[in-house]
Amino acid sequence: MSVKKDAAGRRWVEIETEVPGTPEEVWEAIATSSGVSSWFVPTEVVAGDAGTPTKVVSHFGPGMDAIAAVTAWDPPRRFAAESELAPGAPAFATEWIVEARAGGTCVVRVVHSLFASSADWDDQLEGTESGWPWFFRILRIYLRRFGGEPCSQFRMMAFSSRPASEAWSALIGALGLSGSAPGARANTGTGVPSLSGTVEAIGEGAHPHRLLLRLDEPAPGIASIAAHGMGGQTCLLIDVYLYGNRAAAAAGRAEPLWQAWMTQQFPAVDAPTGVA
């Protein structure tokens, strides 16, 4: 992965994935509040007086909202938005494109770009780029198995002063999920709120500290578990997406148990400023 550049000063990264579904079904997943929240983070696509969306608000955690102003809206093919990486940073533009393919699939492409005369913001572009492949895995599972179903999602976040490898080992060990392998059954251990399902993927390469489960308990769904460096600390994340008629009740029971468990395992430290 690398930043592309042109003579006009534009710098950009581009990521794409092929997903099941019609353009209309895929658009619903990437461009509506309920759709995006079913595989990414809790998100609001806010419409203006004319009914066309004017901004997208993504809630990554307490004090970690990302707000983007919608600059183009052409369903079910394309939308674009601009946000601010940091005070004084150039405008950060994001474009989403849906292209139909034969056989009932679509290519989803996301392009992040900015105009800058130096490489000062390239790390931000590359960091954003590197996060999408994992979420695109979740998007593919969602569309293949749960598309259009009601979703109840919750996120647990904690911070550790330990290096990512140590914090990850502590988290996975406490969950009872050490040694998980793709295709194998996995269940959380004694004293841990229940998650049960099949391992879909584990982290590798530059992002080894990740685990993705397709759940059957506490309800059909997906769980993403991850650890990564952030602001000199390690951010620990557990994202749970539950689908179907049981989802709301199951999430209502599970979320407070998980929040209490996470707080007990990783007592609060000061969270760095930024987006996870």
C-alpha positions in Angstrom: 0.0 0.0 0.0 1.4 3.4 -0.8 0.3 7.0 -1.4 -0.2 8.0 -5.0 0.7 11.6 -6.2 0.1 13.8 -9.2 1.6 17.0 -10.5 -1.3 19.1 -9.2 -0.4 18.2 -5.6 -3.1 15.7 -5.0 -2.1 12.7 -2.8 -4.4 9.8 -2.4 -4.9 6.2 -1.4 -7.4 3.8 -3.0 -8.9 0.6 -1.6 -11.5 -1.7 -3.1 -13.3 -5.0 -2.5 -15.9 -7.1 -4.3 -19.0 -7.8 -2.3 -22.3 -9.7 -2.9 -25.4 -7.8 -3.7 -27.0 -5.4 -6.2 -25.9 -1.8 -6.4 -29.1 -0.8 -4.4 -28.3 -3.4 -1.7 -24.7 -2.3 -1.5 -25.6 1.3 -1.4 -28.0 0.6 1.5 -25.0 -0.9 3.4 -22.5 1.9 2.7 -24.6 5.0 2.5 -27.3 4.8 5.2 -27.2 5.1 9.0 -28.5 1.6 9.7 -26.4 0.0 6.9 -23.0 1.5 7.9 -23.7 0.8 11.5 -24.2 -2.9 10.7 -20.5 -3.5 9.8 -18.5 -0.4 10.7 -18.9 1.9 13.7 -22.1 3.5 14.8 -22.8 6.1 12.1 -25.4 8.7 11.3 -26.0 9.8 7.7 -27.7 13.1 8.4 -30.2 14.6 5.8 -30.8 18.2 5.3 -34.1 20.0 4.7 -34.3 18.8 1.1 -33.8 15.2 2.2 -30.4 14.8 0.7 -27.6 13.9 3.2 -25.5 16.8 4.3 -23.1 15.1 6.7 -21.8 11.8 8.0 -21.0 11.3 11.7 -19.0 8.3 12.7 -18.8 7.5 16.4 -15.4 5.7 17.1 -15.6 6.1 20.9 -16.1 8.7 23.6 -14.8 12.0 22.3 -13.8 10.4 19.0 -16.5 11.5 16.5 -15.5 11.9 12.9 -17.7 14.4 11.0 -17.6 14.7 7.3 -19.6 17.2 5.1 -21.3 15.5 2.1 -20.1 17.1 -1.2 -21.6 14.8 -3.8 -24.6 12.3 -3.6 -25.5 10.1 -6.6 -27.3 6.9 -5.4 -26.6 4.1 -5.9 -23.3 4.9 -7.6 -21.2 7.5 -5.7 -21.0 9.8 -2.8 -18.2 12.1 -1.5 -17.5 13.9 1.7 -14.8 16.1 3.2 -13.5 16.2 6.8 -10.6 17.6 8.8 -7.8 15.3 9.9 -6.5 17.8 12.4 -6.5 21.6 12.9 -4.4 23.1 10.2 -4.5 20.0 8.0 -5.6 20.1 4.4 -9.2 19.1 3.6 -9.5 15.3 3.7 -11.8 14.1 0.9 -13.4 10.7 0.7 -15.2 9.2 -2.2 -17.2 6.0 -2.3 -18.0 4.3 -5.6 -20.2 1.3 -6.3 -19.7 -0.6 -9.6 -21.9 -3.5 -10.6 -20.3 -6.7 -11.8 -21.7 -9.8 -13.5 -23.0 -12.6 -11.2 -24.7 -10.5 -8.6 -21.7 -8.7 -7.1 -20.4 -5.2 -6.9 -17.0 -3.6 -6.4 -16.9 -1.0 -3.6 -14.1 1.5 -4.0 -13.1 4.1 -1.4 -10.6 6.9 -2.3 -9.1 9.2 0.3 -7.3 12.2 -1.0 -5.9 15.6 0.0 -3.8 18.4 -1.6 -0.4 18.9 0.0 3.0 20.1 -1.1 4.8 17.7 1.3 4.5 14.2 2.7 3.5 15.5 6.1 0.1 13.8 6.0 1.1 10.6 4.2 1.1 8.6 7.4 -2.5 9.6 8.0 -3.5 8.5 4.5 -1.7 5.2 4.9 -3.1 4.6 8.3 -6.6 5.1 7.1 -5.9 2.9 4.1 -4.6 0.0 6.2 -7.8 -0.1 8.3 -10.3 -0.7 5.5 -9.4 -4.3 4.5 -10.5 -5.6 7.9 -13.8 -3.7 7.9 -14.3 -4.8 4.3 -14.2 -8.4 5.6 -17.0 -7.6 8.0 -18.9 -5.9 5.2 -18.7 -9.0 3.0 -19.9 -11.3 5.8 -22.7 -8.9 6.5 -23.9 -8.7 2.9 -23.5 -12.4 2.3 -25.3 -13.7 5.4 -27.2 -10.8 7.1 -27.8 -8.1 4.5 -31.0 -6.1 5.3 -31.5 -7.7 8.7 -31.9 -5.4 11.7 -28.6 -4.9 13.6 -27.7 -4.1 17.1 -24.1 -3.1 17.5 -22.0 -2.3 20.5 -18.3 -1.5 21.0 -16.0 -2.0 24.0 -12.8 0.0 24.1 -10.0 0.1 26.6 -6.4 1.4 26.7 -3.3 -0.2 28.0 0.2 1.1 28.6 1.7 -2.2 27.5 3.0 -2.8 24.0 0.4 -4.0 21.5 1.7 -7.6 21.5 1.6 -7.9 25.3 -1.8 -6.2 25.6 -3.2 -8.4 22.8 -1.9 -11.6 24.5 -3.5 -10.4 27.8 -6.9 -9.7 26.0 -7.0 -12.9 24.0 -5.9 -15.0 27.0 -8.5 -13.5 29.3 -11.2 -14.1 26.6 -10.1 -17.8 26.4 -9.5 -17.4 22.7 -5.7 -18.0 22.5 -4.7 -20.3 19.6 -7.8 -19.5 17.5 -7.5 -20.7 13.9 -9.6 -19.9 10.8 -12.4 -22.3 10.4 -12.3 -23.6 14.0 -15.0 -23.2 16.6 -14.3 -20.7 19.3 -16.0 -19.9 22.6 -15.2 -17.4 25.3 -14.0 -18.9 28.6 -15.4 -19.2 32.1 -16.1 -15.9 33.7 -16.4 -14.1 30.3 -19.6 -12.9 28.7 -20.6 -15.5 26.1 -19.5 -15.4 22.5 -19.6 -18.5 20.4 -19.0 -19.1 16.7 -16.6 -19.8 14.0 -13.3 -18.1 13.4 -13.5 -16.2 10.0 -10.1 -14.6 10.0 -7.0 -13.8 12.2 -4.7 -10.9 11.8 -1.5 -11.2 9.8 1.3 -9.1 8.3 1.4 -5.5 9.6 -1.8 -6.1 11.6 -1.4 -9.4 13.6 -3.5 -8.5 16.6 -7.0 -9.2 15.2 -9.6 -11.9 15.3 -12.9 -12.1 13.5 -15.7 -14.4 14.6 -19.0 -15.3 12.9 -21.3 -15.7 15.8 -24.3 -18.0 16.6 -24.4 -16.9 20.3 -25.6 -14.7 22.0 -27.3 -14.2 18.6 -26.3 -14.6 14.9 -23.7 -12.0 14.1 -20.1 -11.0 13.9 -17.4 -10.1 16.5 -14.2 -8.2 15.7 -11.5 -8.2 18.3 -8.4 -6.0 17.8 -5.4 -4.2 19.4 -3.3 -1.5 17.9 -1.0 1.3 18.9 -2.6 4.7 19.4 -1.0 7.9 20.9 1.7 6.0 22.7 -0.7 3.5 24.2 -2.5 0.3 23.0 -6.1 0.6 22.0 -8.1 -2.6 22.6 -11.4 -3.0 20.8 -14.2 -5.5 20.8 -17.0 -4.8 18.2 -20.1 -6.9 18.3 -22.7 -6.9 15.6 -25.9 -8.9 16.2 -28.5 -9.4 13.6 -32.2 -10.5 13.3 -35.2 -10.5 15.6 -33.1 -11.6 18.6 -30.5 -8.9 18.2 -31.8 -6.0 20.2 -32.7 -8.1 23.3 -29.4 -10.0 23.1 -27.4 -6.8 22.8 -29.3 -5.2 25.6 -28.3 -8.1 27.9 -24.8 -8.5 26.7 -23.5 -5.0 26.4 -23.4 -4.1 30.2 -21.8 -7.4 31.0 -19.1 -6.8 28.4 -18.5 -3.2 29.5 -18.1 -4.4 33.1 -15.8 -7.2 32.1 -13.6 -4.9 29.9 -13.3 -2.3 32.8 -12.3 -5.1 35.2 -9.7 -6.5 32.9 -8.3 -3.2 31.7 -8.8 -0.4 34.3 -9.2 3.0 32.8 -6.2 5.0 31.7 -6.3 8.3 29.9 -7.4 7.8 26.3 -5.3 9.6 23.6 -7.0 12.2 21.5 -8.0 10.9 18.0 -10.0 8.3 16.2 -9.5 4.6 16.7 
